[in-house]
Amino acid sequence: MNAALLPAWVQVLLLVLQALAVPVIAAAGVWIARQQMHIARVKLQHDLYDRRYAVFQALSWIASSPGLPESTLMSLETCSERVSRSHPAGTAATPGLSACRTR
C-alpha cells in the first residue's frame, strides 16, 4: 500500500510510531537489564547467606564438642551469637563476623 493513498492522520500516526519505536525498545532493554541486576544481587545475598550459615553450623558443632577449653567455648559462642544477630535475614553486611576473625 502506498503511503500517499493513506489519510494524513494515518501518515502522521505512522511517523510518530516509527519515531517512538527505538526509544521504547531501548527502555525495554534497560528494564530487562535492571531486573537481571536485581536478580543477581538477590542470588548473591542468598549464596552468601548459605555460606555464612554453614560457618555458623560448624561453629555450633565445634562448640558442642566435648573437651574444649572454656575460653574457646566462650569465644565460639560469642562469635556465633554475633553472626546470628547481625545476619538474621540474609543481609549482605555482617559486622559481627569481622569481629570474630580478630580473636
Legacy VTK file of the C-alpha trace (Angstrom):
# vtk DataFile Version 3.0
C-alpha trace
ASCII
DATASET POLYDATA
POINTS 103 float
0.000 0.000 0.000
1.338 3.389 -0.962
1.707 5.971 1.843
0.281 8.667 -0.427
-3.064 6.847 -0.513
-3.427 6.927 3.278
-5.197 9.770 5.081
-2.999 12.467 6.593
-3.730 11.465 10.195
-2.648 7.873 9.484
0.585 9.110 7.895
1.284 11.250 10.967
0.482 8.332 13.260
2.906 6.102 11.342
5.651 8.721 11.592
5.095 9.066 15.343
5.131 5.301 15.851
8.332 4.995 13.814
9.938 7.748 15.870
8.921 6.140 19.177
9.931 2.590 18.272
13.634 2.985 19.102
13.160 4.699 22.497
10.527 2.140 23.535
12.831 -0.759 22.614
15.718 0.916 24.459
13.552 1.445 27.558
12.513 -2.217 27.481
16.191 -3.214 27.284
17.040 -1.010 30.274
14.155 -2.516 32.259
15.319 -6.059 31.473
18.900 -5.182 32.461
17.728 -3.728 35.784
15.677 -6.843 36.508
18.675 -9.058 35.789
20.836 -6.898 38.061
18.271 -7.209 40.855
18.071 -10.990 40.435
21.868 -11.264 40.503
22.044 -9.188 43.694
19.402 -11.315 45.433
21.177 -14.515 44.326
24.469 -13.198 45.718
22.832 -12.412 49.055
21.291 -15.875 49.118
24.598 -17.573 48.300
26.455 -15.565 50.923
23.786 -16.398 53.482
24.188 -20.115 52.752
27.957 -19.872 53.224
27.657 -17.901 56.438
25.055 -20.299 57.766
27.429 -23.201 57.054
30.099 -21.417 59.118
27.547 -20.842 61.871
26.620 -24.529 61.883
30.298 -25.530 62.001
30.886 -23.186 64.933
27.856 -24.584 66.706
29.061 -28.146 66.113
32.545 -27.310 67.395
31.093 -25.549 70.424
29.007 -28.613 71.259
32.054 -30.925 71.094
33.213 -32.229 74.472
36.686 -31.430 75.762
37.153 -27.876 74.512
38.664 -25.330 76.909
36.160 -22.939 78.473
37.790 -19.880 76.862
37.409 -21.415 73.388
33.767 -22.240 74.045
33.047 -18.695 75.215
34.783 -17.258 72.149
32.838 -19.525 69.787
29.519 -18.791 71.477
30.175 -15.052 71.296
31.061 -15.268 67.604
28.064 -17.439 66.744
25.739 -15.058 68.605
27.192 -12.096 66.704
26.810 -13.862 63.378
23.210 -14.880 64.068
22.300 -11.394 65.345
23.959 -9.475 62.532
22.724 -11.738 59.734
19.173 -12.869 60.515
17.528 -12.340 57.127
20.299 -12.713 54.583
21.611 -9.169 54.539
24.938 -8.553 52.841
26.801 -6.987 55.781
27.843 -8.955 58.851
29.842 -6.764 61.228
29.780 -9.462 63.908
31.671 -11.887 61.683
34.583 -9.496 61.198
34.870 -9.117 64.981
35.116 -12.908 65.286
38.034 -13.023 62.842
40.134 -10.752 65.046
40.034 -13.143 68.017
LINES 1 104
103 0 1 2 3 4 5 6 7 8 9 10 11 12 13 14 15 16 17 18 19 20 21 22 23 24 25 26 27 28 29 30 31 32 33 34 35 36 37 38 39 40 41 42 43 44 45 46 47 48 49 50 51 52 53 54 55 56 57 58 59 60 61 62 63 64 65 66 67 68 69 70 71 72 73 74 75 76 77 78 79 80 81 82 83 84 85 86 87 88 89 90 91 92 93 94 95 96 97 98 99 100 101 102
